[in-house]
């Protein structure tokens, strides 16, 4: 058994890649650019420009595919980071269900009414 076979713990071989991606975290308020250097169904190797700290769980967005995947950080070594996919993400082109859209619109209207009421009560005081 070779040394590399003894240390290999992946269940599936990864394909070498050179894909641009974004790490998205902090409730979608923060992003970091990265490069995906290898990829499988279970995970990926990311290379970042700097040795920056990322959260344990984050979204990995592939702009060319218009696809996101939720990932869990498995290891870090300087600018390299191994991640495991946790669940399938949402495609940008995936339609929003009509009932969800209606509920969102109703909640936005309720929010606007509450803000107006707060402003009204603040001015009266």
Long-range contacts (C-beta under 8 A, 24 or more apart in sequence): 10-40, 10-42, 10-43, 11-42, 12-40, 12-41, 12-42, 13-40, 14-38, 14-39, 14-40, 14-43, 14-44, 14-45, 15-39, 15-40, 19-62, 19-64, 20-63, 20-64, 21-46, 21-60, 21-61, 21-62, 21-63, 22-60, 22-61, 22-63, 23-48, 23-54, 23-58, 23-59, 23-60, 23-61, 24-58, 24-59, 24-60, 24-61, 24-68, 25-54, 25-55, 25-57, 25-58, 25-59, 26-55, 28-59, 34-81, 36-60, 36-62, 37-80, 41-85, 42-84, 42-85, 43-71, 43-74, 43-82, 43-83, 43-84, 43-85, 44-71, 44-82, 44-83, 44-85, 45-80, 45-81, 45-82, 45-83, 46-80, 46-81, 46-82, 46-83, 47-79, 47-80, 47-81, 48-79, 48-80, 48-81, 49-79, 50-79, 51-78, 51-79, 54-81, 57-86, 59-89, 60-89, 61-89, 66-91, 66-92, 66-93, 67-91, 67-92
